[in-house]
Amino acid sequence: MARSRILIVAGVLVIVIVAGAWYVFRPDTALFDRVVDEPHPGRQATVRLSGTFSPRAHQGRGRAEVLELEGGRRVLRFSDFETLDGPDLYVYLVASPDVSDGDELEAGGYLSLGPLKGNIGPQNYEIPPGADLAGYRGVAVWCYRFSVNFTAAALSAP
């Protein structure tokens, strides 16, 4: 009888540990892609900054462009974009695209443009009106949960 209780408790502990690890690491996000296909935000767009994604903690490819649209609206556009999916991914304009941890991110400064919409495909992110882009030298796909730069692009004038 005591042995069966030990087995039950051990079984429950294993289930709790596996469920907790699944929640924290979310391995399912690495197995399934989130594909998006957003249209270009406007015909009358001027490219103000651009760059190419390169690997940081994970592989990444594609292009990032800061576009100025009619009326002064600005959009960050990803094209031919692809990276590994993960938990809690966000798009940040960053002071340095080489930032690798949360302390560096906080020290240099960043502007969150919201959650990553998908790990594959073209997508657009509104840049808030009045945001001063002079202090941002790159864009990063940042994993908030683990404080890791997945992939980044250095931005410069075309």
MIDO-650356 format. One record per residue (C-alpha): residue number from 1; residue in one letter; x, y, z. Coordinates in Angstrom, 1 decimal, m for minus. Layout:
N
<lumlum><seq>NUM</seq><type>a</type><X>X</X><Y>Y</Y><Z>Z</Z></lumlum>
...
***
This chain:
158
<lumlum><seq>1</seq><type>m</type><X>0.0</X><Y>0.0</Y><Z>0.0</Z></lumlum>
<lumlum><seq>2</seq><type>a</type><X>2.8</X><Y>2.5</Y><Z>0.9</Z></lumlum>
<lumlum><seq>3</seq><type>r</type><X>4.6</X><Y>1.6</Y><Z>m2.3</Z></lumlum>
<lumlum><seq>4</seq><type>s</type><X>1.5</X><Y>2.4</Y><Z>m4.4</Z></lumlum>
<lumlum><seq>5</seq><type>r</type><X>1.2</X><Y>5.8</Y><Z>m2.7</Z></lumlum>
<lumlum><seq>6</seq><type>i</type><X>4.8</X><Y>6.5</Y><Z>m3.5</Z></lumlum>
<lumlum><seq>7</seq><type>l</type><X>4.3</X><Y>5.6</Y><Z>m7.1</Z></lumlum>
<lumlum><seq>8</seq><type>i</type><X>1.2</X><Y>7.8</Y><Z>m7.3</Z></lumlum>
<lumlum><seq>9</seq><type>v</type><X>3.0</X><Y>10.8</Y><Z>m5.8</Z></lumlum>
<lumlum><seq>10</seq><type>a</type><X>6.0</X><Y>10.2</Y><Z>m8.1</Z></lumlum>
<lumlum><seq>11</seq><type>g</type><X>3.7</X><Y>10.0</Y><Z>m11.1</Z></lumlum>
<lumlum><seq>12</seq><type>v</type><X>1.9</X><Y>13.3</Y><Z>m10.2</Z></lumlum>
<lumlum><seq>13</seq><type>l</type><X>5.3</X><Y>15.0</Y><Z>m9.7</Z></lumlum>
<lumlum><seq>14</seq><type>v</type><X>6.5</X><Y>13.8</Y><Z>m13.1</Z></lumlum>
<lumlum><seq>15</seq><type>i</type><X>3.3</X><Y>15.2</Y><Z>m14.7</Z></lumlum>
<lumlum><seq>16</seq><type>v</type><X>3.7</X><Y>18.5</Y><Z>m12.9</Z></lumlum>
<lumlum><seq>17</seq><type>i</type><X>7.3</X><Y>18.8</Y><Z>m13.9</Z></lumlum>
<lumlum><seq>18</seq><type>v</type><X>6.7</X><Y>17.9</Y><Z>m17.5</Z></lumlum>
<lumlum><seq>19</seq><type>a</type><X>3.7</X><Y>20.3</Y><Z>m17.7</Z></lumlum>
<lumlum><seq>20</seq><type>g</type><X>5.8</X><Y>23.1</Y><Z>m16.1</Z></lumlum>
<lumlum><seq>21</seq><type>a</type><X>8.7</X><Y>22.6</Y><Z>m18.4</Z></lumlum>
<lumlum><seq>22</seq><type>w</type><X>6.4</X><Y>22.5</Y><Z>m21.4</Z></lumlum>
<lumlum><seq>23</seq><type>y</type><X>4.8</X><Y>25.8</Y><Z>m20.3</Z></lumlum>
<lumlum><seq>24</seq><type>v</type><X>8.2</X><Y>27.5</Y><Z>m19.7</Z></lumlum>
<lumlum><seq>25</seq><type>f</type><X>10.1</X><Y>26.3</Y><Z>m22.8</Z></lumlum>
<lumlum><seq>26</seq><type>r</type><X>7.1</X><Y>25.9</Y><Z>m25.2</Z></lumlum>
<lumlum><seq>27</seq><type>p</type><X>8.8</X><Y>23.4</Y><Z>m27.5</Z></lumlum>
<lumlum><seq>28</seq><type>d</type><X>5.7</X><Y>23.3</Y><Z>m29.7</Z></lumlum>
<lumlum><seq>29</seq><type>t</type><X>6.5</X><Y>26.9</Y><Z>m30.9</Z></lumlum>
<lumlum><seq>30</seq><type>a</type><X>9.7</X><Y>25.5</Y><Z>m32.5</Z></lumlum>
<lumlum><seq>31</seq><type>l</type><X>7.7</X><Y>22.7</Y><Z>m34.2</Z></lumlum>
<lumlum><seq>32</seq><type>f</type><X>5.0</X><Y>24.8</Y><Z>m35.9</Z></lumlum>
<lumlum><seq>33</seq><type>d</type><X>5.4</X><Y>27.9</Y><Z>m38.0</Z></lumlum>
<lumlum><seq>34</seq><type>r</type><X>3.1</X><Y>30.9</Y><Z>m37.8</Z></lumlum>
<lumlum><seq>35</seq><type>v</type><X>3.0</X><Y>32.2</Y><Z>m41.4</Z></lumlum>
<lumlum><seq>36</seq><type>v</type><X>1.7</X><Y>35.7</Y><Z>m42.2</Z></lumlum>
<lumlum><seq>37</seq><type>d</type><X>1.3</X><Y>37.5</Y><Z>m45.5</Z></lumlum>
<lumlum><seq>38</seq><type>e</type><X>0.5</X><Y>41.1</Y><Z>m45.0</Z></lumlum>
<lumlum><seq>39</seq><type>p</type><X>0.4</X><Y>43.4</Y><Z>m48.0</Z></lumlum>
<lumlum><seq>40</seq><type>h</type><X>2.7</X><Y>46.3</Y><Z>m48.5</Z></lumlum>
<lumlum><seq>41</seq><type>p</type><X>1.4</X><Y>49.2</Y><Z>m46.5</Z></lumlum>
<lumlum><seq>42</seq><type>g</type><X>1.3</X><Y>51.8</Y><Z>m49.3</Z></lumlum>
<lumlum><seq>43</seq><type>r</type><X>2.3</X><Y>52.6</Y><Z>m52.9</Z></lumlum>
<lumlum><seq>44</seq><type>q</type><X>3.7</X><Y>56.0</Y><Z>m52.0</Z></lumlum>
<lumlum><seq>45</seq><type>a</type><X>6.3</X><Y>54.7</Y><Z>m49.5</Z></lumlum>
<lumlum><seq>46</seq><type>t</type><X>9.8</X><Y>56.1</Y><Z>m49.0</Z></lumlum>
<lumlum><seq>47</seq><type>v</type><X>12.4</X><Y>53.8</Y><Z>m47.5</Z></lumlum>
<lumlum><seq>48</seq><type>r</type><X>14.1</X><Y>55.8</Y><Z>m44.7</Z></lumlum>
<lumlum><seq>49</seq><type>l</type><X>16.1</X><Y>52.9</Y><Z>m43.1</Z></lumlum>
<lumlum><seq>50</seq><type>s</type><X>16.8</X><Y>49.4</Y><Z>m44.2</Z></lumlum>
<lumlum><seq>51</seq><type>g</type><X>18.8</X><Y>46.3</Y><Z>m43.2</Z></lumlum>
<lumlum><seq>52</seq><type>t</type><X>19.1</X><Y>42.6</Y><Z>m43.5</Z></lumlum>
<lumlum><seq>53</seq><type>f</type><X>18.3</X><Y>40.1</Y><Z>m40.8</Z></lumlum>
<lumlum><seq>54</seq><type>s</type><X>21.2</X><Y>38.0</Y><Z>m39.5</Z></lumlum>
<lumlum><seq>55</seq><type>p</type><X>21.4</X><Y>35.3</Y><Z>m36.8</Z></lumlum>
<lumlum><seq>56</seq><type>r</type><X>21.7</X><Y>36.0</Y><Z>m33.2</Z></lumlum>
<lumlum><seq>57</seq><type>a</type><X>20.5</X><Y>33.3</Y><Z>m30.8</Z></lumlum>
<lumlum><seq>58</seq><type>h</type><X>18.7</X><Y>31.7</Y><Z>m33.8</Z></lumlum>
<lumlum><seq>59</seq><type>q</type><X>18.8</X><Y>31.8</Y><Z>m37.5</Z></lumlum>
<lumlum><seq>60</seq><type>g</type><X>17.0</X><Y>34.7</Y><Z>m39.2</Z></lumlum>
<lumlum><seq>61</seq><type>r</type><X>16.8</X><Y>36.0</Y><Z>m42.7</Z></lumlum>
<lumlum><seq>62</seq><type>g</type><X>14.9</X><Y>38.7</Y><Z>m44.7</Z></lumlum>
<lumlum><seq>63</seq><type>r</type><X>14.8</X><Y>42.4</Y><Z>m44.9</Z></lumlum>
<lumlum><seq>64</seq><type>a</type><X>13.6</X><Y>45.1</Y><Z>m42.5</Z></lumlum>
<lumlum><seq>65</seq><type>e</type><X>12.7</X><Y>48.6</Y><Z>m43.8</Z></lumlum>
<lumlum><seq>66</seq><type>v</type><X>11.4</X><Y>51.7</Y><Z>m42.1</Z></lumlum>
<lumlum><seq>67</seq><type>l</type><X>8.9</X><Y>53.2</Y><Z>m44.5</Z></lumlum>
<lumlum><seq>68</seq><type>e</type><X>7.5</X><Y>56.7</Y><Z>m44.5</Z></lumlum>
<lumlum><seq>69</seq><type>l</type><X>4.0</X><Y>56.8</Y><Z>m46.0</Z></lumlum>
<lumlum><seq>70</seq><type>e</type><X>1.7</X><Y>59.6</Y><Z>m47.1</Z></lumlum>
<lumlum><seq>71</seq><type>g</type><X>0.7</X><Y>61.8</Y><Z>m44.2</Z></lumlum>
<lumlum><seq>72</seq><type>g</type><X>4.0</X><Y>61.1</Y><Z>m42.3</Z></lumlum>
<lumlum><seq>73</seq><type>r</type><X>2.9</X><Y>57.6</Y><Z>m41.0</Z></lumlum>
<lumlum><seq>74</seq><type>r</type><X>5.8</X><Y>55.3</Y><Z>m40.5</Z></lumlum>
<lumlum><seq>75</seq><type>v</type><X>5.9</X><Y>51.5</Y><Z>m40.7</Z></lumlum>
<lumlum><seq>76</seq><type>l</type><X>8.5</X><Y>48.9</Y><Z>m40.1</Z></lumlum>
<lumlum><seq>77</seq><type>r</type><X>8.1</X><Y>46.2</Y><Z>m42.8</Z></lumlum>
<lumlum><seq>78</seq><type>f</type><X>9.6</X><Y>42.7</Y><Z>m42.8</Z></lumlum>
<lumlum><seq>79</seq><type>s</type><X>9.9</X><Y>41.1</Y><Z>m46.2</Z></lumlum>
<lumlum><seq>80</seq><type>d</type><X>11.2</X><Y>37.6</Y><Z>m47.2</Z></lumlum>
<lumlum><seq>81</seq><type>f</type><X>11.3</X><Y>37.1</Y><Z>m43.4</Z></lumlum>
<lumlum><seq>82</seq><type>e</type><X>11.9</X><Y>33.9</Y><Z>m41.6</Z></lumlum>
<lumlum><seq>83</seq><type>t</type><X>13.1</X><Y>32.8</Y><Z>m38.2</Z></lumlum>
<lumlum><seq>84</seq><type>l</type><X>12.5</X><Y>30.1</Y><Z>m35.6</Z></lumlum>
<lumlum><seq>85</seq><type>d</type><X>9.3</X><Y>30.6</Y><Z>m33.7</Z></lumlum>
<lumlum><seq>86</seq><type>g</type><X>9.4</X><Y>30.8</Y><Z>m29.9</Z></lumlum>
<lumlum><seq>87</seq><type>p</type><X>7.5</X><Y>31.9</Y><Z>m26.8</Z></lumlum>
<lumlum><seq>88</seq><type>d</type><X>6.9</X><Y>35.6</Y><Z>m26.2</Z></lumlum>
<lumlum><seq>89</seq><type>l</type><X>8.6</X><Y>37.1</Y><Z>m29.3</Z></lumlum>
<lumlum><seq>90</seq><type>y</type><X>8.4</X><Y>40.8</Y><Z>m29.7</Z></lumlum>
<lumlum><seq>91</seq><type>v</type><X>9.6</X><Y>43.3</Y><Z>m32.4</Z></lumlum>
<lumlum><seq>92</seq><type>y</type><X>11.9</X><Y>46.0</Y><Z>m30.9</Z></lumlum>
<lumlum><seq>93</seq><type>l</type><X>13.7</X><Y>48.9</Y><Z>m32.4</Z></lumlum>
<lumlum><seq>94</seq><type>v</type><X>17.0</X><Y>48.8</Y><Z>m30.5</Z></lumlum>
<lumlum><seq>95</seq><type>a</type><X>20.0</X><Y>51.1</Y><Z>m30.0</Z></lumlum>
<lumlum><seq>96</seq><type>s</type><X>22.3</X><Y>48.3</Y><Z>m31.2</Z></lumlum>
<lumlum><seq>97</seq><type>p</type><X>21.3</X><Y>45.2</Y><Z>m33.2</Z></lumlum>
<lumlum><seq>98</seq><type>d</type><X>24.1</X><Y>43.3</Y><Z>m31.4</Z></lumlum>
<lumlum><seq>99</seq><type>v</type><X>22.3</X><Y>43.5</Y><Z>m28.0</Z></lumlum>
<lumlum><seq>100</seq><type>s</type><X>22.3</X><Y>40.0</Y><Z>m26.5</Z></lumlum>
<lumlum><seq>101</seq><type>d</type><X>20.7</X><Y>40.2</Y><Z>m23.0</Z></lumlum>
<lumlum><seq>102</seq><type>g</type><X>18.2</X><Y>42.1</Y><Z>m21.0</Z></lumlum>
<lumlum><seq>103</seq><type>d</type><X>20.7</X><Y>44.3</Y><Z>m19.2</Z></lumlum>
<lumlum><seq>104</seq><type>e</type><X>22.2</X><Y>45.5</Y><Z>m22.5</Z></lumlum>
<lumlum><seq>105</seq><type>l</type><X>18.7</X><Y>46.0</Y><Z>m23.9</Z></lumlum>
<lumlum><seq>106</seq><type>e</type><X>17.7</X><Y>48.2</Y><Z>m21.0</Z></lumlum>
<lumlum><seq>107</seq><type>a</type><X>21.0</X><Y>50.1</Y><Z>m21.0</Z></lumlum>
<lumlum><seq>108</seq><type>g</type><X>20.8</X><Y>51.0</Y><Z>m24.7</Z></lumlum>
<lumlum><seq>109</seq><type>g</type><X>17.1</X><Y>51.6</Y><Z>m24.9</Z></lumlum>
<lumlum><seq>110</seq><type>y</type><X>14.4</X><Y>50.1</Y><Z>m27.1</Z></lumlum>
<lumlum><seq>111</seq><type>l</type><X>11.0</X><Y>50.7</Y><Z>m28.5</Z></lumlum>
<lumlum><seq>112</seq><type>s</type><X>8.5</X><Y>47.8</Y><Z>m28.6</Z></lumlum>
<lumlum><seq>113</seq><type>l</type><X>6.4</X><Y>47.6</Y><Z>m31.7</Z></lumlum>
<lumlum><seq>114</seq><type>g</type><X>4.4</X><Y>44.7</Y><Z>m30.3</Z></lumlum>
<lumlum><seq>115</seq><type>p</type><X>4.3</X><Y>40.9</Y><Z>m30.5</Z></lumlum>
<lumlum><seq>116</seq><type>l</type><X>5.8</X><Y>39.2</Y><Z>m33.6</Z></lumlum>
<lumlum><seq>117</seq><type>k</type><X>2.9</X><Y>38.4</Y><Z>m35.9</Z></lumlum>
<lumlum><seq>118</seq><type>g</type><X>4.5</X><Y>35.3</Y><Z>m37.4</Z></lumlum>
<lumlum><seq>119</seq><type>n</type><X>7.9</X><Y>33.7</Y><Z>m37.8</Z></lumlum>
<lumlum><seq>120</seq><type>i</type><X>7.5</X><Y>33.5</Y><Z>m41.6</Z></lumlum>
<lumlum><seq>121</seq><type>g</type><X>6.3</X><Y>36.0</Y><Z>m44.1</Z></lumlum>
<lumlum><seq>122</seq><type>p</type><X>5.9</X><Y>39.7</Y><Z>m44.8</Z></lumlum>
<lumlum><seq>123</seq><type>q</type><X>4.5</X><Y>41.8</Y><Z>m42.0</Z></lumlum>
<lumlum><seq>124</seq><type>n</type><X>4.1</X><Y>45.4</Y><Z>m40.9</Z></lumlum>
<lumlum><seq>125</seq><type>y</type><X>4.5</X><Y>47.1</Y><Z>m37.6</Z></lumlum>
<lumlum><seq>126</seq><type>e</type><X>3.3</X><Y>50.7</Y><Z>m36.9</Z></lumlum>
<lumlum><seq>127</seq><type>i</type><X>5.9</X><Y>53.0</Y><Z>m35.5</Z></lumlum>
<lumlum><seq>128</seq><type>p</type><X>4.2</X><Y>55.4</Y><Z>m33.0</Z></lumlum>
<lumlum><seq>129</seq><type>p</type><X>3.9</X><Y>59.0</Y><Z>m34.2</Z></lumlum>
<lumlum><seq>130</seq><type>g</type><X>6.5</X><Y>61.2</Y><Z>m32.7</Z></lumlum>
<lumlum><seq>131</seq><type>a</type><X>9.0</X><Y>58.3</Y><Z>m32.0</Z></lumlum>
<lumlum><seq>132</seq><type>d</type><X>12.5</X><Y>59.7</Y><Z>m32.6</Z></lumlum>
<lumlum><seq>133</seq><type>l</type><X>14.3</X><Y>57.1</Y><Z>m34.7</Z></lumlum>
<lumlum><seq>134</seq><type>a</type><X>17.7</X><Y>58.7</Y><Z>m34.3</Z></lumlum>
<lumlum><seq>135</seq><type>g</type><X>18.5</X><Y>56.6</Y><Z>m31.3</Z></lumlum>
<lumlum><seq>136</seq><type>y</type><X>17.7</X><Y>53.3</Y><Z>m32.8</Z></lumlum>
<lumlum><seq>137</seq><type>r</type><X>20.3</X><Y>51.5</Y><Z>m35.0</Z></lumlum>
<lumlum><seq>138</seq><type>g</type><X>18.5</X><Y>48.2</Y><Z>m35.5</Z></lumlum>
<lumlum><seq>139</seq><type>v</type><X>15.5</X><Y>46.0</Y><Z>m35.1</Z></lumlum>
<lumlum><seq>140</seq><type>a</type><X>15.4</X><Y>42.8</Y><Z>m33.0</Z></lumlum>
<lumlum><seq>141</seq><type>v</type><X>13.1</X><Y>39.9</Y><Z>m32.7</Z></lumlum>
<lumlum><seq>142</seq><type>w</type><X>13.3</X><Y>39.6</Y><Z>m28.9</Z></lumlum>
<lumlum><seq>143</seq><type>c</type><X>12.3</X><Y>36.7</Y><Z>m26.7</Z></lumlum>
<lumlum><seq>144</seq><type>y</type><X>10.8</X><Y>38.4</Y><Z>m23.7</Z></lumlum>
<lumlum><seq>145</seq><type>r</type><X>10.5</X><Y>35.2</Y><Z>m21.6</Z></lumlum>
<lumlum><seq>146</seq><type>f</type><X>14.2</X><Y>34.3</Y><Z>m21.9</Z></lumlum>
<lumlum><seq>147</seq><type>s</type><X>15.6</X><Y>37.8</Y><Z>m22.6</Z></lumlum>
<lumlum><seq>148</seq><type>v</type><X>17.3</X><Y>36.7</Y><Z>m25.9</Z></lumlum>
<lumlum><seq>149</seq><type>n</type><X>17.8</X><Y>38.4</Y><Z>m29.2</Z></lumlum>
<lumlum><seq>150</seq><type>f</type><X>16.5</X><Y>35.8</Y><Z>m31.8</Z></lumlum>
<lumlum><seq>151</seq><type>t</type><X>17.5</X><Y>37.6</Y><Z>m34.9</Z></lumlum>
<lumlum><seq>152</seq><type>a</type><X>18.3</X><Y>41.2</Y><Z>m35.7</Z></lumlum>
<lumlum><seq>153</seq><type>a</type><X>19.0</X><Y>43.7</Y><Z>m38.6</Z></lumlum>
<lumlum><seq>154</seq><type>a</type><X>21.2</X><Y>46.7</Y><Z>m38.4</Z></lumlum>
<lumlum><seq>155</seq><type>l</type><X>19.4</X><Y>49.7</Y><Z>m39.9</Z></lumlum>
<lumlum><seq>156</seq><type>s</type><X>21.0</X><Y>52.4</Y><Z>m42.0</Z></lumlum>
<lumlum><seq>157</seq><type>a</type><X>19.9</X><Y>54.9</Y><Z>m44.6</Z></lumlum>
<lumlum><seq>158</seq><type>p</type><X>19.7</X><Y>53.4</Y><Z>m48.1</Z></lumlum>
***
